Amino acid sequence: MAKPVDRSTAEHYVWGGVSDGWRLLDRDDLSVIEECVPPGGAEEWHVHAVARQFFVLLDGSAVVQTTTGDLPLRAGQGVEIAPGLAHRFTNPGAEDVRFLVISSPTTRGDRQPSAAPPLR
């Protein structure tokens, strides 16, 4: 039976020592995670071999860095990251960023570290 889910009922975790995540939907074929990244927070560079991801900002502004270029985003905007594209989510701003990351299939077991690209 379907039932509502939100941060108060979802599994919570902390990543990078400062960022919060809530697993709103955690299935093998689809994952929906809400995350909050404070100013200066960033992921490590990584790549997914199989998972396709869509990041959509709910509050704030951020930059999704990829090996093909930086993608600045503001609230209401999103970006698709195809499998095989090395990337990382960053918050270079002065306010928290809240966003959803939707992955199909799940990224569990599909995340591999990637070297940062050379400076452009």
C-alpha positions as CSV (number, residue, x, y, z in Angstrom):
1,M,0.0,0.0,0.0
2,A,1.3,3.4,-0.9
3,K,2.0,5.9,1.9
4,P,3.5,9.3,2.2
5,V,7.2,9.7,3.0
6,D,9.3,12.6,4.1
7,R,12.5,13.4,5.9
8,S,10.9,12.5,9.3
9,T,10.1,8.9,8.2
10,A,13.0,8.3,5.8
11,E,16.4,6.7,6.6
12,H,18.9,9.5,7.4
13,Y,22.6,9.5,6.9
14,V,25.5,11.9,6.9
15,W,28.1,12.1,4.2
16,G,31.3,14.1,3.9
17,G,31.1,14.8,7.6
18,V,28.8,17.8,7.0
19,S,26.0,16.9,4.5
20,D,22.7,15.2,5.3
21,G,20.8,12.7,3.1
22,W,17.4,11.1,3.5
23,R,16.5,8.0,1.4
24,L,12.9,8.8,0.4
25,L,12.7,5.8,-2.0
26,D,15.3,3.0,-1.9
27,R,14.7,0.2,-4.4
28,D,17.0,-1.7,-6.7
29,D,15.5,-0.1,-9.8
30,L,14.9,3.5,-8.5
31,S,16.4,5.7,-5.8
32,V,15.2,9.1,-4.6
33,I,17.3,10.9,-2.1
34,E,16.9,14.4,-0.6
35,E,20.1,16.0,0.4
36,C,21.2,19.1,2.2
37,V,24.8,20.4,1.6
38,P,26.1,23.4,3.6
39,P,28.3,26.2,2.2
40,G,31.6,24.8,1.0
41,G,30.4,21.2,1.0
42,A,31.2,18.9,-1.9
43,E,31.2,15.3,-3.0
44,E,34.4,13.4,-4.0
45,W,34.8,13.0,-7.7
46,H,33.1,9.7,-8.8
47,V,31.4,7.8,-11.7
48,H,28.6,5.4,-12.0
49,A,28.9,2.6,-14.6
50,V,25.1,1.8,-14.8
51,A,23.1,4.4,-12.9
52,R,21.6,7.4,-14.6
53,Q,21.0,10.3,-12.2
54,F,18.9,13.5,-12.2
55,F,19.7,16.3,-9.7
56,V,17.1,18.9,-9.1
57,L,17.6,21.9,-6.8
58,L,14.8,22.7,-4.3
59,D,16.6,25.6,-2.5
60,G,19.8,27.5,-3.0
61,S,22.3,27.3,-5.8
62,A,25.1,24.8,-6.6
63,V,27.5,23.6,-9.2
64,V,27.6,20.1,-10.6
65,Q,31.1,19.6,-11.9
66,T,31.7,17.1,-14.6
67,T,34.6,16.1,-16.8
68,T,32.9,18.0,-19.6
69,G,32.4,21.2,-17.7
70,D,30.7,22.9,-14.7
71,L,26.9,23.1,-14.6
72,P,25.7,26.0,-12.3
73,L,22.2,25.4,-11.0
74,R,19.7,27.4,-9.1
75,A,16.4,26.4,-7.3
76,G,14.0,24.9,-9.8
77,Q,16.7,23.7,-12.2
78,G,18.0,20.2,-12.7
79,V,20.6,18.3,-14.7
80,E,20.9,14.7,-15.9
81,I,24.1,12.8,-15.4
82,A,24.6,9.9,-17.8
83,P,26.3,6.7,-16.7
84,G,30.1,6.9,-17.2
85,L,30.3,10.7,-16.7
86,A,32.6,11.5,-13.8
87,H,31.0,14.2,-11.6
88,R,30.6,15.8,-8.2
89,F,28.0,18.0,-6.5
90,T,29.4,21.2,-4.9
91,N,28.0,24.1,-2.9
92,P,30.3,27.1,-3.4
93,G,27.7,29.5,-2.1
94,A,26.9,31.1,1.3
95,E,23.7,29.2,2.0
96,D,22.6,25.6,2.4
97,V,21.5,23.8,-0.8
98,R,18.6,21.3,-0.7
99,F,18.1,19.0,-3.7
100,L,16.8,15.7,-4.9
101,V,19.0,13.1,-6.6
102,I,17.0,10.5,-8.5
103,S,18.9,7.5,-9.7
104,S,17.9,4.6,-12.0
105,P,18.9,1.9,-11.1
106,T,20.1,2.5,-7.6
107,T,23.7,3.7,-7.2
108,R,24.4,1.2,-4.4
109,G,27.5,-0.8,-5.4
110,D,27.7,1.3,-8.6
111,R,29.8,4.2,-7.4
112,Q,33.6,4.3,-8.2
113,P,36.1,7.0,-7.2
114,S,37.3,9.1,-10.1
115,A,40.3,11.4,-10.4
116,A,39.5,15.1,-10.6
117,P,40.0,16.4,-14.2
118,P,42.9,18.6,-14.9
119,L,42.3,22.3,-14.3
120,R,40.9,24.1,-17.3
